[in-house]
Amino acid sequence: MTIERLDNSNDANVVTLMAIHAVNVRENVVYPEDTIARITIKGSNDSNSNREQKYNMLAQRHTISYDRTTGGVDYTLRPSRSFADAILHEWVVVGKQDVASIDVAALYAIADSLPDAQLGYFDYTFSDEKQPLGERIATIANVARVDGNNIGDVLTFWRDEKVTNPDAVFARSNMFWDEYKVASANVSTRWL
């Protein structure tokens, strides 16, 4: 890149470059693992260069899924809006985690129990590649009011809703070892 003075002035001025953008349009190039979007902006140089460039995009997410009849993961990429598919895909494909380290059956049982499928639609994208996997999973789960927790080495899920028979998991994080008192809300405890 070259910056050149277009007049013969001898003024001692300083060149200030506010922003520069370069785009190389490549023809006949295939990136099998990536989705590429070409964006064209209309506007003056000042209006386009002095702000952070963010764009909205209407796209359809392709994810892996869970086969409820076999109990296995279906690795075929298909269009999906399901939060459960998004979590499974993010955990296994993007995060490269072992399928055995996530409670897939509980996740899809929650998805199947939603009174309206739209309550489990996940239509977001993550623009920050440095966002930790756990935060991305929590964001996806939050659309269906689902929360997760590690029990041992397995990430398991539950939905924040009224239930007839509440369950509670007691671990070091919610127990106080002073005379084995249990911290819980509206749950009767029986020691077996």
Contact map, one row per residue, 1 for C-alpha under 8 A:
111000000000000000000000000000000000000000000000000000000000000000000000000000000000000000000000000000000000000000000000000000000000000000000000000000000000000000000000000000000000000000000000
111100000000000000000000000000000000000000000000000000000000000000000000000000000000000000000000000000000000000000000000000000000000000000000000000000000000000000000000000000000000000000000000
111110000000000000000000000000000000000000000000000000000000000000000000000000000000000000000000000000000000000000000000000000000000000000000000000000000000000000000000000000000000000000000000
011111000000000000000000000000000000000000000000000000000000000000000000000000000000000000000000000000000000000000000000000000000000000000000000000000000000000000000000000000000000000000000000
001111110000000000000000000000000000000000000000000000000000000000000000000000000000000000000000000000000000000000000000000000000000000000000000000000000000000000000000000000000000000000000000
000111110000000000000000000000000000000000000000000000000000000000000000000000000000000000000000000000000000000000000000000000000000000000000000000000000000000000000000000000000000000000000000
000011111000000000000000000000000000000000000000000000000000000000000000000000000000000000000000000000000000000000000000000000000000000000000000000000000000000000000000000000000000000000000000
000011111100000000000000000000000000000000000000000000000000000000000000000000000000000000000000000000000000000000000000000000000000000000000000000000000000000000000000000000000000000000000000
000000111110000000000000000000000000000000000000000000000000000000000000000000000000000000000000000000000000000000000000000000000000000000000000000000000000000000000000000000000000000000000000
000000011111000000000000000000000000000000000000000000000000000000000000000000000000000000000000000000000000000000000000000000000000000000000000000000000000000000000000000000000000000000000000
000000001111100000000000000000000000000000000000000000000000000000000000000000000000000000000000000000000000000000000000000000000000000000000000000000000000000000000000000000000000000000000000
000000000111110000000000000000000000000000000000000000000000000000000000000000000000000000000000000000000000000000000000000000000000000000000000000000000000000000000000000000000000000000000000
000000000011111000000000000000000000000000000000000000000000000000000000000000000000000000000000000000000000000000000000000000000000000000000000000000000000000000000000000000000000000000000000
000000000001111100000000000000000000000000000000000000000000000000000000000000000000000000000000000000000000000000000000000000000000000000000000000000000000000000000000000000000000000000000000
000000000000111110000000000000000000000000000000000000000000000000000000000000000000000000000000000000000000000000000000000000000000000000000000000000000000000000000000000000000000000000000000
000000000000011111000000000000000000000000000000000000000000000000000000000000000000000000000000000000000000000000000000000000000000000000000000000000000000000000000000000000000000000000000000
000000000000001111110000000000000000000000000000000000000000000000000000000000000000000000000000000000000000000000000000000000000000000000000000000000000000000000000000000000000000000000000000
000000000000000111110000000000000000000000000000110000000000000000000000000000000000000000000000000000000000000000000000000000000000000000000000000000000000000000000000000000000000000000000000
000000000000000011111000000000000000000000000000110000000000000000000000000000000000000000000000000000000000000000000000000000000000000000000000000000000000000000000000000000000000000000000000
000000000000000011111100000000000000000000000000100000000000000000000000000000000000000000000000000000000000000000000000000000000000000000000000000000000000000000000000000000000000000000000000
000000000000000000111110000000000000000000000000000000000000000000000000000000000000000000000000000000000000000000000000000000000000000000000000000000000000000000000000000000000000000000000000
000000000000000000011111000000000000000000000000000000000000000000000000000000000000000000000000000000000000000000000000000000000000000000000000000000000000000000000000000000000000000000000000
000000000000000000001111100000000000000000000000000000000000000000000000000000000000000000000000000000000000000000000000000000000000000000000000000000000000000000000000000000000000000000000000
000000000000000000000111110000000000000000000000000000000000000000000000000000000000000000000000000000000000000000000000000000000000000000000000000000000000000000000000000000000000000000000000
000000000000000000000011111000000000000000000000000000000000000000000000000000000000000000000000000000000000000000000000000000000000000000000000000000000000000000000000000000000000000000000000
000000000000000000000001111110000000000000000000000000000000000000000000000000000000000000000000000000000000000000000000000000000000000000000000000000000000000000000000000000000000000000000000
000000000000000000000000111110000000000000000000000000000000000000000000000000000000000000000000000000000000000000000000000000000000000000000000000000000000000000000000000000000000000000000000
000000000000000000000000011111000000000000000000000000000000000000000000000000000000000000000000000000000000000000000000000000000000000000000000000000000000000000000000000000000000000000000000
000000000000000000000000011111100000000000000000000000000000000000000000000000000000000000000000000000000000000000000000000000000000000000000000000000000000000000000000000000000000000000000000
000000000000000000000000000111110000000000000000000000000000000000000000000000000000000000000000000000000000000000000000000000000000000000000000000000000000000000000000000000000000000000000000
000000000000000000000000000011111110000000000000000000000000000000000000000000000000000000000000000000000000000000000000000000000000000000000000000000000000000000000000000000000000000000000000
000000000000000000000000000001111100000000000000000000000000000000000000000000000000000000000000000000000000000000000000000000000000000000000000000000000000000000000000000000000000000000000000
000000000000000000000000000000111110000000000000000000000000000000000000000000000000000000000000000000000000000000000000000000000000000000000000000000000000000000000000000000000000000000000000
000000000000000000000000000000111111000000000000000000000000000000000000000000000000000000000000000000000000000000000000000000000000000000000000000000000000000000000000000000000000000000000000
000000000000000000000000000000101111100000000000000000000000000000000000000000000000000000000000000000000000000000000000000000000000000000000000000000000000000000000000000000000000000000000000
000000000000000000000000000000000111110000000000000000000000000000000000000000000000000000000000000000000000000000000000000000000000000000000000000000000000000000000000000000000000000000000000
000000000000000000000000000000000011111000000000000000000000000000000000000000000000000000000000000000000000000000000000000000000000000000000000000000000000000000000000000000000000000000000000
000000000000000000000000000000000001111100000000000000000000000000000000000000000000000000000000000000000000000000000000000000000000000000000000000000000000000000000000000000000000000000000000
000000000000000000000000000000000000111110000000000000000000000000000000000000000000000000000000000000000000000000000000000000000000000000000000000000000000000000000000000000000000000000000000
000000000000000000000000000000000000011111000000000000000000000000000000000000000000000000000000000000000000000000000000000000000000000000000000000000000000000000000000000000000000000000000000
000000000000000000000000000000000000001111100001000000000000000000000000000000000000000000000000000000000000000000000000000000000000000000000000000000000000000000000000000000000000000000000000
000000000000000000000000000000000000000111110000000000000000000000000000000000000000000000000000000000000000000000000000000000000000000000000000000000000000000000000000000000000000000000000000
000000000000000000000000000000000000000011111011000000000000000000000000000000000000000000000000000000000000000000000000000000000000000000000000000000000000000000000000000000000000000000000000
000000000000000000000000000000000000000001111111000000000000000000000000000000000000000000000000000000000000000000000000000000000000000000000000000000000000000000000000000000000000000000000000
000000000000000000000000000000000000000000111111100000000000000000000000000000000000000000000000000000000000000000000000000000000000000000000000000000000000000000000000000000000000000000000000
000000000000000000000000000000000000000000011111110000000000000000000000000000000000000000000000000000000000000000000000000000000000000000000000000000000000000000000000000000000000000000000000
000000000000000000000000000000000000000000111111111000000000000000000000000000000000000000000000000000000000000000000000000000000000000000000000000000000000000000000000000000000000000000000000
000000000000000000000000000000000000000010111111111010000000000000000000000000000000000000000000000000000000000000000000000000000000000000000000000000000000000000000000000000000000000000000000
000000000000000001110000000000000000000000001111111100000000000000000000000000000000000000000000000000000000000000000000000000000000000000000000000000000000000000000000000000000000000000000000
000000000000000001100000000000000000000000000111111100000000000000000000000000000000000000000000000000000000000000000000000000000000000000000000000000000000000000000000000000000000000000000000
000000000000000000000000000000000000000000000011111110000000000000000000000000000000000000000000000000000000000000000000000000000000000000000000000000000000000000000000000000000000000000000000
000000000000000000000000000000000000000000000000111111000000000000000000000000000000000000000000000000000000000000000000000000000000000000000000000000000000000000000000000000000000000000000000
000000000000000000000000000000000000000000000001001111100000000000000000000000000000000000000000000000000000000000000000000000000000000000000000000000000000000000000000000000000000000000000000
000000000000000000000000000000000000000000000000000111110000000000000000000000000000000000000000000000000000000000000000000000000000000000000000000000000000000000000000000000000000000000000000
000000000000000000000000000000000000000000000000000011111000000000000000000000000000000000000000000000000000000000000000000000000000000000000000000000000000000000000000000000000000000000000000
000000000000000000000000000000000000000000000000000001111100000000000000000000000000000000000000000000000000000000000000000000000000000000000000000000000000000000000000000000000000000000000000
000000000000000000000000000000000000000000000000000000111110000000000000000000000000000000000000000000000000000000000000000000000000000000000000000000000000000000000000000000000000000000000000
000000000000000000000000000000000000000000000000000000011111000000000000000000000000000000000000000000000000000000000000000000000000000000000000000000000000000000000000000000000000000000000000
000000000000000000000000000000000000000000000000000000001111100000000000000000000000000000000000000000000000000000000000000000000000000000000000000000000000000000000000000000000000000000000000
000000000000000000000000000000000000000000000000000000000111110000000000000000111000000000000000000000000000000000000000000000000000000000000000000000000000000000000000000000000000000000000000
000000000000000000000000000000000000000000000000000000000011111000000000000001111000000000000000000000000000000000000000001000000000000000000000000000000000000000000000000000000000000000000000
000000000000000000000000000000000000000000000000000000000001111100000000000011110000000000000000000000000000000000000000000000000000000000000000000000000000000000000000000000000000000000000000
000000000000000000000000000000000000000000000000000000000000111110000000000111110000110010000000000000000000000000000000000000000000000000000000000000000000000000000000000000000000000000000000
000000000000000000000000000000000000000000000000000000000000011111000000111111000000100110000000000000000000000000000000000000000000000000000000000000000000000000000000000000000000000000000000
000000000000000000000000000000000000000000000000000000000000001111100000111110000000100110000000000000000000000000000000000000000000000000000000000000000000000000000000000000000000000000000000
000000000000000000000000000000000000000000000000000000000000000111110011110000000000100000000000000000010001000000000000000000000000000000000000000000000000000000000000000000000000000000000000
000000000000000000000000000000000000000000000000000000000000000011111111110000000000000000000000000000000000000000000000000000000000000000000000000000000000000000000000000000000000000000000000
000000000000000000000000000000000000000000000000000000000000000001111111000000000000000000000000000000000000000000000000000000000000000000000000000000000000000000000000000000000000000000000000
000000000000000000000000000000000000000000000000000000000000000000111110000000000000000000000000000000000000000000000000000000000000000000000000000000000000000000000000000000000000000000000000
000000000000000000000000000000000000000000000000000000000000000000111111000000000000000000000000000000000000000000000000000000000000000000000000000000000000000000000000000000000000000000000000
000000000000000000000000000000000000000000000000000000000000000001111111100000000000000000000000000000001000000000000000000000000000000000000000000000000000000000000000000000000000000000000000
000000000000000000000000000000000000000000000000000000000000000001110111110000000000000000000000000000000000000000000000000000000000000000000000000000000000000000000000000000000000000000000000
000000000000000000000000000000000000000000000000000000000000000111100011111000000000000000000000000000000000000000000000000000000000000000000000000000000000000000000000000000000000000000000000
000000000000000000000000000000000000000000000000000000000000000111100001111100000000000000000000000000000000000000000000000000000000000000000000000000000000000000000000000000000000000000000000
000000000000000000000000000000000000000000000000000000000000000110000000111110000000000000000000000000000000000000000000000000000000000000000000000000000000000000000000000000000000000000000000
000000000000000000000000000000000000000000000000000000000000001110000000011111000000000000000000000000000000000000000000000000000000000000000000000000000000000000000000000000000000000000000000
000000000000000000000000000000000000000000000000000000000000011110000000001111100000000000000000000000000000000000000000000000000000000000000000000000000000000000000000000000000000000000000000
000000000000000000000000000000000000000000000000000000000000111100000000000111110000000000000000000000000000000000000000000000000000000000000000000000000000000000000000000000000000000000000000
000000000000000000000000000000000000000000000000000000000001111000000000000011111000000000000000000000000000000000000000000000000000000000000000000000000000000000000000000000000000000000000000
000000000000000000000000000000000000000000000000000000000001111000000000000001111100110000000000000000000000000000000000000000000000000000000000000000000000000000000000000000000000000000000000
000000000000000000000000000000000000000000000000000000000001100000000000000000111110110000000000000000000000000000000001111000000000000000000000000000000000000000000000000000000000000000000000
000000000000000000000000000000000000000000000000000000000000000000000000000000011111110000000000000000000000001000000001110000000000000000000000000000000000000000000000000000000000000000000000
000000000000000000000000000000000000000000000000000000000000000000000000000000001111111000000000000000000000001000000001110000000000000000011011000000000000000000000000000000000000000000000000
000000000000000000000000000000000000000000000000000000000000000000000000000000000111111100000000000000000011001000000001000000000000000000001000000000000000000000000000000000000000000000000000
000000000000000000000000000000000000000000000000000000000000001111000000000000011111111110000000000000000000000000000000000000000000000000000000000000000000000000000000000000000000000000000000
000000000000000000000000000000000000000000000000000000000000001000000000000000011111111111000000000000000000000000000000010000000000000000010000000000000000000000000000000000000000000000000000
000000000000000000000000000000000000000000000000000000000000000000000000000000000011111111100000000000000000000000000000000000000000000010011000000000000000000000000000000000000000000000000000
000000000000000000000000000000000000000000000000000000000000000110000000000000000001111111111000000000010000000000000000000000000000000000000000000000000000000000000000000000000000000000000000
000000000000000000000000000000000000000000000000000000000000001110000000000000000000111111111100000000000000000000000000000000000000000000000000000000000000000000000000000000000000000000000000
000000000000000000000000000000000000000000000000000000000000000000000000000000000000011111111110000000000000000000000000000000000000100110000000000000000000000000000000000000000000000000000000
000000000000000000000000000000000000000000000000000000000000000000000000000000000000001111111111101000000000000000000000000000000000100010000000000000000000000000000000000000000000000000000000
000000000000000000000000000000000000000000000000000000000000000000000000000000000000000111111111111000000000000000000000000000000000000000000000000000000000000000000000000000000000000000000000
000000000000000000000000000000000000000000000000000000000000000000000000000000000000000111111111100000000000000000000000000000000000000000000000000000000000000000000000000000000000000000000000
000000000000000000000000000000000000000000000000000000000000000000000000000000000000000011111111000000000000000000000000000000000000000000000000000000000000000000000000000000000000000000000000
000000000000000000000000000000000000000000000000000000000000000000000000000000000000000001111111100000000000000000000000000000000000100000000000000000000000000000000000000000000000000000000000
000000000000000000000000000000000000000000000000000000000000000000000000000000000000000000111111110000000000000000000000000000000000000000000000000000000000000000000000000000000000000000000000
000000000000000000000000000000000000000000000000000000000000000000000000000000000000000000111011111010000000000000000000000000000000000000000000000000000000000000000000000000000000000000000000
000000000000000000000000000000000000000000000000000000000000000000000000000000000000000000010001111111000000000000000000000000000000000000000000000000000000000000000000000000000000000000000000
000000000000000000000000000000000000000000000000000000000000000000000000000000000000000000110000111111010000000000000000000000000000000000000000000000000000000000000000000000000000000000000000
000000000000000000000000000000000000000000000000000000000000000000000000000000000000000000000000011111100000000000000000000000000000000000000000000000000100000000000000000000000000000000000000
000000000000000000000000000000000000000000000000000000000000000000000000000000000000000000000000111111100000000000000000000000000000000000000000000000001110000000000000000000000000000000000000
000000000000000000000000000000000000000000000000000000000000000000000000000000000000000000000000011111110000000000000000000000000000000000000000000000000111000000000000000000000000000000000000
000000000000000000000000000000000000000000000000000000000000000000000000000000000000000000000000000111111110000000000000000000000000000000000000000000000111100000000000000000000000000000000000
000000000000000000000000000000000000000000000000000000000000000001000000000000000000000100000000001001111111000000000000000000000000000000000000000000000001000000000000000000000000000000000000
000000000000000000000000000000000000000000000000000000000000000000000010000000000000000000000000000000111111100000000000000000000000000000000000000000000000000000000000000000000000000000000000
000000000000000000000000000000000000000000000000000000000000000000000000000000000000000000000000000000111111110000000000000000000000000000000000000000000001110000000000000000000000000000000000
000000000000000000000000000000000000000000000000000000000000000000000000000000000001000000000000000000111111111000000000000000000000000000000000000000000001110000000000000000000000000000000000
000000000000000000000000000000000000000000000000000000000000000001000000000000000001000000000000000000011111111100000000000000000000000000000000000000000000000000000000000000000000000000000000
000000000000000000000000000000000000000000000000000000000000000000000000000000000000000000000000000000001111111110000000000000000000000000000000000000000000000000000000000000000000000000000000
000000000000000000000000000000000000000000000000000000000000000000000000000000000000000000000000000000000111111111000000000000000000000000000000000000000000011000000000000000000000000000000000
000000000000000000000000000000000000000000000000000000000000000000000000000000000111000000000000000000000011111111001001000000000000000000000000000000000000000000000000000000000000000000000000
000000000000000000000000000000000000000000000000000000000000000000000000000000000000000000000000000000000001111111000000000000000000000000000000000000000000000000000000000000000000000000000000
000000000000000000000000000000000000000000000000000000000000000000000000000000000000000000000000000000000000111111100000000000000000000000000000000000000000000000000000000000000000000000000000
000000000000000000000000000000000000000000000000000000000000000000000000000000000000000000000000000000000000011111111011000000000000000000000000000000000000000000000000000000000000000000000000
000000000000000000000000000000000000000000000000000000000000000000000000000000000000000000000000000000000000000011111010000000000000000000000000000000000000000000000000000000000000000000000000
000000000000000000000000000000000000000000000000000000000000000000000000000000000000000000000000000000000000000001111111000000000000000000000000000000000000000000000000000000000000000000000000
000000000000000000000000000000000000000000000000000000000000000000000000000000000000000000000000000000000000001001111111100000000000000000000000000000000000000000000000000000000000000000000000
000000000000000000000000000000000000000000000000000000000000000000000000000000000000000000000000000000000000000000011111100000000000000000000000000000000000000000000000000000000000000000000000
000000000000000000000000000000000000000000000000000000000000000000000000000000000000000000000000000000000000000001111111100000000000000000000011000000000000000000000000000000000000000000000000
000000000000000000000000000000000000000000000000000000000000000000000000000000001111000000000000000000000000001001011111110000000000000000000011000000000000000000000000000000000000000000000000
000000000000000000000000000000000000000000000000000000000000000000000000000000001110000000000000000000000000000000001111111000000000000000000011000000000000000000000000000000000000000000000000
000000000000000000000000000000000000000000000000000000000000000000000000000000001110010000000000000000000000000000000001111100000000000000010010000000000000000000000000000000000000000000000000
000000000000000000000000000000000000000000000000000000000000100000000000000000001000000000000000000000000000000000000000111110000000000000000000000000000000000000000000000000000000000000000000
000000000000000000000000000000000000000000000000000000000000000000000000000000000000000000000000000000000000000000000000011111000000000000000000000000000000000000000000000000000000000000000000
000000000000000000000000000000000000000000000000000000000000000000000000000000000000000000000000000000000000000000000000001111100000000000000000000000000000000000000000000000000000000000000000
000000000000000000000000000000000000000000000000000000000000000000000000000000000000000000000000000000000000000000000000000111111000000100000000000000000000000000000000000000000000000000000000
000000000000000000000000000000000000000000000000000000000000000000000000000000000000000000000000000000000000000000000000000011111000000000000000000000000000000000000000000000000000000000000000
000000000000000000000000000000000000000000000000000000000000000000000000000000000000000000000000000000000000000000000000000001111110000000000000000000000000000000000000000000000000000000000000
000000000000000000000000000000000000000000000000000000000000000000000000000000000000000000000000000000000000000000000000000001111110000000000000000000000000000000000000000000000000000000000000
000000000000000000000000000000000000000000000000000000000000000000000000000000000000000000000000000000000000000000000000000000011111000000000000000000000000000000000000000000000000000000000000
000000000000000000000000000000000000000000000000000000000000000000000000000000000000000000000000000000000000000000000000000000011111101100000000000000000000000000000000000000000000000000000000
000000000000000000000000000000000000000000000000000000000000000000000000000000000000000000000000000000000000000000000000000000000111111100000000000000000000000000000000000000000000000000000000
000000000000000000000000000000000000000000000000000000000000000000000000000000000000000001100010000000000000000000000000000000000011111110000000000000000000000000000000000000000000000000000000
000000000000000000000000000000000000000000000000000000000000000000000000000000000000000000000000000000000000000000000000000000000001111111000000000000000000000000000000000000000000000000000000
000000000000000000000000000000000000000000000000000000000000000000000000000000000000000000000000000000000000000000000000000000000011111111100000000000000000000000000000000000000000000000000000
000000000000000000000000000000000000000000000000000000000000000000000000000000000000000001000000000000000000000000000000000001000011111111110000000000000000000000000000000000000000000000000000
000000000000000000000000000000000000000000000000000000000000000000000000000000000000001001100000000000000000000000000000000000000000111111111000000000000000000000000000000000000000000000000000
000000000000000000000000000000000000000000000000000000000000000000000000000000000000000000000000000000000000000000000000000000000000011111111100001100000000000000000000000000000000000000000000
000000000000000000000000000000000000000000000000000000000000000000000000000000000000000000000000000000000000000000000000000000000000001111111110000000000000000000000000000000000000000000000000
000000000000000000000000000000000000000000000000000000000000000000000000000000000010011000000000000000000000000000000000010000000000000111111111000000000000000000000000000000000000000000000000
000000000000000000000000000000000000000000000000000000000000000000000000000000000011001000000000000000000000000000000000000000000000000011111111111100000000000000000000000000000000000000000000
000000000000000000000000000000000000000000000000000000000000000000000000000000000000000000000000000000000000000000000000000000000000000001111111111000000000000000000000000000000000000000000000
000000000000000000000000000000000000000000000000000000000000000000000000000000000010000000000000000000000000000000000011110000000000000000111111110000000000000000000000000000000000000000000000
000000000000000000000000000000000000000000000000000000000000000000000000000000000010000000000000000000000000000000000011100000000000000000011111110000000000001000000000000000000000000000000000
000000000000000000000000000000000000000000000000000000000000000000000000000000000000000000000000000000000000000000000000000000000000000000001111111000000000001100000000000000000000000000000000
000000000000000000000000000000000000000000000000000000000000000000000000000000000000000000000000000000000000000000000000000000000000000000001111111100000000111100000000000000000000000000000000
000000000000000000000000000000000000000000000000000000000000000000000000000000000000000000000000000000000000000000000000000000000000000001001100111110000000111100000000000000000000000000000000
000000000000000000000000000000000000000000000000000000000000000000000000000000000000000000000000000000000000000000000000000000000000000001001000011111000011110000000000000000000000000000000000
000000000000000000000000000000000000000000000000000000000000000000000000000000000000000000000000000000000000000000000000000000000000000000000000001111100011100000000000000000000000000000000000
000000000000000000000000000000000000000000000000000000000000000000000000000000000000000000000000000000000000000000000000000000000000000000000000000111111111000000000000000000000000000000000000
000000000000000000000000000000000000000000000000000000000000000000000000000000000000000000000000000000000000000000000000000000000000000000000000000011111111000000000000000000000000000000000000
000000000000000000000000000000000000000000000000000000000000000000000000000000000000000000000000000000000000000000000000000000000000000000000000000001111100000000000000000000000000000000000000
000000000000000000000000000000000000000000000000000000000000000000000000000000000000000000000000000010000000000000000000000000000000000000000000000001111110000000000000000000000000000000000000
000000000000000000000000000000000000000000000000000000000000000000000000000000000000000000000000000111100000000000000000000000000000000000000000000001111111000000000000000000000000000000000000
000000000000000000000000000000000000000000000000000000000000000000000000000000000000000000000000000011100000000000000000000000000000000000000000000111101111100000000000000000000000000000000000
000000000000000000000000000000000000000000000000000000000000000000000000000000000000000000000000000001110110000000000000000000000000000000000000000111100111110000000000000000000000000000000000
000000000000000000000000000000000000000000000000000000000000000000000000000000000000000000000000000000100110000000000000000000000000000000000000011110000011111000000000000000000000000000000000
000000000000000000000000000000000000000000000000000000000000000000000000000000000000000000000000000000000110010000000000000000000000000000000000011100000001111100000000000000000000000000000000
000000000000000000000000000000000000000000000000000000000000000000000000000000000000000000000000000000000000010000000000000000000000000000000001111000000000111110000000000000000000000000000000
000000000000000000000000000000000000000000000000000000000000000000000000000000000000000000000000000000000000000000000000000000000000000000000000111000000000011111000000000000000000000000000000
000000000000000000000000000000000000000000000000000000000000000000000000000000000000000000000000000000000000000000000000000000000000000000000000000000000000001111100000000000000000000000000000
000000000000000000000000000000000000000000000000000000000000000000000000000000000000000000000000000000000000000000000000000000000000000000000000000000000000000111110000000000000000000000000000
000000000000000000000000000000000000000000000000000000000000000000000000000000000000000000000000000000000000000000000000000000000000000000000000000000000000000011111100000000000000000000000000
000000000000000000000000000000000000000000000000000000000000000000000000000000000000000000000000000000000000000000000000000000000000000000000000000000000000000001111100000000000000000000000000
000000000000000000000000000000000000000000000000000000000000000000000000000000000000000000000000000000000000000000000000000000000000000000000000000000000000000000111110000000000000000000000000
000000000000000000000000000000000000000000000000000000000000000000000000000000000000000000000000000000000000000000000000000000000000000000000000000000000000000000111111000000000000000000100000
000000000000000000000000000000000000000000000000000000000000000000000000000000000000000000000000000000000000000000000000000000000000000000000000000000000000000000001111100000000000000000000000
000000000000000000000000000000000000000000000000000000000000000000000000000000000000000000000000000000000000000000000000000000000000000000000000000000000000000000000111110000000000000000100000
000000000000000000000000000000000000000000000000000000000000000000000000000000000000000000000000000000000000000000000000000000000000000000000000000000000000000000000011111000000000000000000000
000000000000000000000000000000000000000000000000000000000000000000000000000000000000000000000000000000000000000000000000000000000000000000000000000000000000000000000001111111100000010000000000
000000000000000000000000000000000000000000000000000000000000000000000000000000000000000000000000000000000000000000000000000000000000000000000000000000000000000000000000111111100000000000000000
000000000000000000000000000000000000000000000000000000000000000000000000000000000000000000000000000000000000000000000000000000000000000000000000000000000000000000000000011111110000000000000000
000000000000000000000000000000000000000000000000000000000000000000000000000000000000000000000000000000000000000000000000000000000000000000000000000000000000000000000000011111100000000000000000
000000000000000000000000000000000000000000000000000000000000000000000000000000000000000000000000000000000000000000000000000000000000000000000000000000000000000000000000011111110000011100000000
000000000000000000000000000000000000000000000000000000000000000000000000000000000000000000000000000000000000000000000000000000000000000000000000000000000000000000000000011111111001111000000000
000000000000000000000000000000000000000000000000000000000000000000000000000000000000000000000000000000000000000000000000000000000000000000000000000000000000000000000000000101111111111000000000
000000000000000000000000000000000000000000000000000000000000000000000000000000000000000000000000000000000000000000000000000000000000000000000000000000000000000000000000000000111111100000000000
000000000000000000000000000000000000000000000000000000000000000000000000000000000000000000000000000000000000000000000000000000000000000000000000000000000000000000000000000000011111100000000000
000000000000000000000000000000000000000000000000000000000000000000000000000000000000000000000000000000000000000000000000000000000000000000000000000000000000000000000000000000011111100000000000
000000000000000000000000000000000000000000000000000000000000000000000000000000000000000000000000000000000000000000000000000000000000000000000000000000000000000000000000000000111111110000000000
000000000000000000000000000000000000000000000000000000000000000000000000000000000000000000000000000000000000000000000000000000000000000000000000000000000000000000000000000000111111111000000000
000000000000000000000000000000000000000000000000000000000000000000000000000000000000000000000000000000000000000000000000000000000000000000000000000000000000000000000000010001110001111100000000
000000000000000000000000000000000000000000000000000000000000000000000000000000000000000000000000000000000000000000000000000000000000000000000000000000000000000000000000000001110000111110000000
000000000000000000000000000000000000000000000000000000000000000000000000000000000000000000000000000000000000000000000000000000000000000000000000000000000000000000000000000001000000011111100000
000000000000000000000000000000000000000000000000000000000000000000000000000000000000000000000000000000000000000000000000000000000000000000000000000000000000000000000000000000000000001111100000
000000000000000000000000000000000000000000000000000000000000000000000000000000000000000000000000000000000000000000000000000000000000000000000000000000000000000000000000000000000000000111110000
000000000000000000000000000000000000000000000000000000000000000000000000000000000000000000000000000000000000000000000000000000000000000000000000000000000000000000000101000000000000000111111000
000000000000000000000000000000000000000000000000000000000000000000000000000000000000000000000000000000000000000000000000000000000000000000000000000000000000000000000000000000000000000001111100
000000000000000000000000000000000000000000000000000000000000000000000000000000000000000000000000000000000000000000000000000000000000000000000000000000000000000000000000000000000000000000111110
000000000000000000000000000000000000000000000000000000000000000000000000000000000000000000000000000000000000000000000000000000000000000000000000000000000000000000000000000000000000000000011111
000000000000000000000000000000000000000000000000000000000000000000000000000000000000000000000000000000000000000000000000000000000000000000000000000000000000000000000000000000000000000000001111
000000000000000000000000000000000000000000000000000000000000000000000000000000000000000000000000000000000000000000000000000000000000000000000000000000000000000000000000000000000000000000000111
